[in-house]
Amino acid sequence: MPWSIPVANIAGTMVRIHVTFLLFLVWIGAGQWRAGGQKAAVEGVLFIVLLFACVLAHEFGHVFAAKRYGINTPEVTLWPIGGVASLERIPDNPREELVVAIAGPLVNVVIAAVIILFLGFSLDTAAMAELDNPRIGLMMRLAAANIFLVVFNMIPAFPMDGGRVLRAALAMRMNYADATRVAARIGQGAAFLFAFLGLFWNPMLIIIALFIYLAASAEAQDVSFRGATQGLPVHAGMVSPVETLSTSSTLDDAVDLMLRTSQKEFPVVDGAGMPRGLLTRDGLIVALRQGGPMTPVLDVMTQDLPTILDWQPFDAAVALLNRTRAPALLVLNRDQRLIGLLTPENLGEMMMVRSIRPDWRFRSRRPYVQGGF
């Protein structure tokens, strides 16, 4: 995630804080300072920090529930509008998705219950309505905020937790793609409602509405795309033929290849056709600034890139590309020789086709072997 700072690693999940969240804290502190001086500023920032600690606990409710079903979560990122847990995949079983979705809000229920029952607080409507009022006790506001998080997150607006619960419930009665489509449309409708309310009440709702609308649209497209490519092998969507560089190539050779082709990724292969690395166009530009034309590509290429066999399932390749965030997957044949690439760009092109023609079915095609430079 760009502009995010890693702060901790909890049970294999990296916790990141987005820079905008730090700016948000500064903004809160400045506003409270103007309103009530140093004490108010400290209390205001402390409340936000404690609130987002609760948000982080909420996200780890999802993380540990997903881990129960063998699904890892590489990272959790805190934004000013909340937290985002980047699960490797959504559970295929609707009942498992239901458990994962509801685990987050249950954490907030427990936090609120602990504050109310064990610390002896009682809630009233004033505390719920005035979370930013420093005259209301800090812990009372925190308990009220956790209850608000539960209520807000359980709104059936996909992709919020309530929307995922709705999708899981629908998926028990209809196919997964149709359930996602219905839940996404409800989420988009809720986004318009939030945006309308934001015009008259709180502008932050407009930002939340934009996030909900875009995330709901992206999830619907992703599920539709996975349905369209289900059962396809990797070679059905790979870039092929591919121009390659040899292990003896130089930056001069790489520039020539870049200028006479439309490729943005240039695999480096040895004499037997086995991949040794990859030189991207951006990497080539950086290398040109630092080295001369006779610099070997072996010195500047990216190594240890993920590979996949051409006959393996296409959805496995997409999951691997998303998990590793590599510039490309190297597609190999049964002899471990390079025959193609799978890149985020050609995945985007396939999704674009699918968005224009939802009924489009991609077809399998025979791999093409191409000689190198």
N, C-alpha and C positions, 0 to 999 in steps of 0.2 A: 504494500500500500504506500504510494508516494506521500511524502510529507508527514509520515508517522514515525514516532520514536519508540523503539523497544525499551520497556522498563522492567519486565520480569518474565520468567518462564515458569509456568505453573502446570505441573503434571503433563509436560510435553507440549503445552500450548503457549505460544508467545503472546504476551500482553503488550499492546502498543497504544500509545496516546497520540492522536492526531494533533498537529500543530494548532489547528483552529480551536481545539479544546482548551489549550493553554491561553490562547487569546481571549477565549470566552471567560476564563477565570479572571484575567486582567480586567475585562469589561465589567464583570460583576463586582469586583473589588473597587473599581473606580466609581461605579454608580452608588454603591453602599457608602463609600467614603464621603461623597458629596451629600448624601442624605443624612448620615448620622455620625460621621467622623471615623476615627481609626477603629474603635471598638466594633462599630457596625460593619466595617469593611472586613475585619477578621472573622466575625461571626458569619457574614454572608459567604465568604470564600470557604470557610469550614463546612457550612451546610452543603454547598455544592460538592465539595470533595467527598463528604459522607454520603451524599445522595448518589454520586457516581460510583462509590464503593458498593452501594446496594445494586446499582445497574450492572457492575462487574460480576457481583455474586449471581445476579439474574442470568447473565450470559453463561456463567459456569454451570448453572443448573442445566442449560441446554447441552453444554460440553460433556458433562459427566453422564447425562442420560444417553447421549449419542454414543459415547464410549462403551456403554453397556451393550450396544448392538454392533460393536466393531467399527464404528465410524470415528475417525480422528478429527480433531479441529486444530489446524496449524496455527491459527492466530485469532485473537479477539482484539478489536480496535474500538477505542472510546472516542466518540465524536460529541460535539455540543448537543446534538439531538438524541443521543443515546449510544448504545453499544451495538456492535455487529460481530457475531461469531461466524467465522468462515469455515463451516463444516465441509469436509471433503465431498460429501454427497448427502442428499436427502434420503432418509430411509425409504426403501421400496414398499415395505409393508405399511398400510395406512395406520394400523394400530401402533406400530413403532413410531411413526411420525407424530401421532397423537400424544404419546408419552413424552417425546422430545420437546414438542411445542409447549406442552403444559408445565414442563419441569421448571422453566424460567419463572413464570408468575407464581408458582408454588413457593419458590425461594422468597419472593417478596411478601407472601402471606406469612411465612414463618418469621421473617424479620419484624414485620408489623406486630405479630402476636407476641413476640418476645418483649418488644418495647412496651406494649400495652399491659400485658399480664404480669411480667416480672418487675417492671419499673413503676408500675402503679399509675400509668397515665390513662386518661380517658379522652376520647375524641369528640369533637363537636363539628358542626358544619362550618364554623368560622375557621377552624384549623385547616379544613379541607379546601376552603376557598381562598385562604390568605397564606399560602406557603412562603411567600416572600416577606411576610410581616415579622420583623425582628422582635416584636413584643410578645409573640407566641413562642413558647419554649422550644429550644432547638430539637430535643428528642420528640416532642409532640409533633413538630413539623415534619420530622423524618418519618415518623410512623404514618402520618397522613400522606406523605409523598409516596411511601411504599404501597399504600392502598390505592392511591391514584395510578401508580404504575400498573398494578394488577388490572384495574378497571379499563385503563386506556389500552393496554396490550391485548386484552381479551375482546376488544372491538373486532367483529368479524370482517376486518379489512385486510386482505392479503397484500403484502407478505408479513404482517404483524402476527403475533402468536395466535390471536383469535382467528385470523384468516387461515393459518395453517391447520388449526383445529377444525375449521369448517371444511377445508380441502380434504383432510383425512376422513372426516365423517362422510363427505360426498363420495370419496373414493371407495368406501365400503359398499356403495350402491351403484356406482357407474365406473367407467374406465378412468384411469388416472389423468389422461390428457383432457377429457371433458370436465372432470372435477377441478382441475387447475384452471381451465378456461372460465368456468363459472365463478370460482373464488377470485380470480384476477379481475374480472369485470366488476364484481362487488367492491373490490379494493379500489379500482379506478373511480367508481362512483363515490366512494367514501373520500377519496382524495379531492374530488371537486367540492364536496361538502366542506371539508377542512379548509380548503382555499377560500371558499366563500365566507366562512366564519372568521378566517384570519383577517379579512378586509375590515371587519368591524370590531374584532375583539383583540386577538394577539397575532402580530405578524409572523411569529415563529410557526404558527399553524400552516402558513403558506409554504415554508421550507419543508415541513413534515409532509405536506400534501404532495409536493414535488417528488420527494423521496419515495413515498408510497406508490405514486403513479408510475414512476420509472421502474421501480423494483418489481411491481406487479406485471408490467409489460414485459420486462426482461425474463421473469420466471415463466410466463406463459409461452414466450418464444422459445425458451430453452427446452421446455417439456415438449413442445410441438416439434422442435428440431430433433430431439432424441427419439421421438416416435417415428419421424421420417427416416432416420438412419438406423433404426433398430434392425439387426440382422445383417447389416452390411459389413464387409471386411474393411480393413484399414486402406487397402489399395483403391477402394472406391472413391475416397476423398483426398488422396495424397496429391501433391504436386509432382508431376512426372511428364516428360523427361526432365532431368535435372543436370545442369552443367556443373562440373566439379573442378576443383583445383587438385593438383598432385602435391605430394609431400616435398617436391623440389621447387614448387612455385614460389614466386616472390610477390611483393606488393605491386610491382609493375604488371605482372600477369593478372593479379586480382582486379586492378583498375581496368585493364583491357576487357576482362570478362564482365565487369559491372557496366561498362559503356555499351557493349554490344548485346546485352541481354536485359530482360526486365526483372531478373531475379534480385532479391534483397538478401538472400542467405546463400552462402557458397560453401558446400561441404568440401572437406579436404580428405582425399582417399589415397591409400597406398597403391602399389602396383597390382595388388590382387583384388582391388575394389573394396577393400575393407575401410570403413570410416575411421578417421583419426581425429577429427574435430570439425568445427564450423567457424567460418568468418562471416559475420553479418556486415551489412553495408555501413551501419553506424560504427561498428568496430573497425572497419577498414578506414573510415574517415579519421577516427582517433589515431590509428596507427600511422597514417600518412603525416599527421602533424608531428609525431614523435620520431619517426624513422624515415629512411630513404627508400627509393624505389627497389633496391636490391635486398631489402629486409625479407627474410624467409617468412612465409605465412605460418610456419610451425611455431614461430616466436610470438605471434599475436592472435592466433585462433583460440576459440573457446573449446575446452576439452571436457570430457566426461558428460557428454550430452545424453539424455535418455534415448533409448532405442526401442523399437517395437517391430514385430514381424508383420509382413504384409497381409497374412491370412487371419490375424487376430481381430476380435470385434472392434468396430469403429468407436463404440462408446467407451471401450477401455482406453483407446488412444486419447480421446478427448479428456477423460478423467486424469490420465497421466500428464497431459500437457497442462491442464489447469493446476494440478498438484505441484508440479515442478517449476511452473512458470518459465520454462525454457523458451528461447526464441524459436525453436523448431524441434520436432521429433524426427529422428533419423529412422526411416522405414527400410528394413532389411528383408531380403528373401531368405529362403531356408538355408542357403549357403553363407549367410551373414554378410552378404554384399549389399551395398547401398543401391536402392532402386527408386527412392523418392523421399519427399519431405512432407511433413504435416505441420503447418504453421498457423498461428492465430489469425493471420490474414485470410487464408483460404477457408478456415472455419467461418470467419465473418462473412465471406462471400456466399457460402452455402446457406447461412442463416438469412442473408438478405434475399436470396432466391425464395426461401421458404416463407419469409414474411410477405413477399409479393404474391406468391402462389402457395397458399396453405395446403393445397391438394397435391403439390409436387412430390413425386417419389424419386429419390436418387437411385441410380442403378449401378450395379457392380461393373467394373471394367478391368480388362487385362493389364497387368503391370507392364511398363515400358522401360527397357534398359537403355541408358544413354551413355556414350563415352565421355571422358573428361577432357580437361585442358592439357 
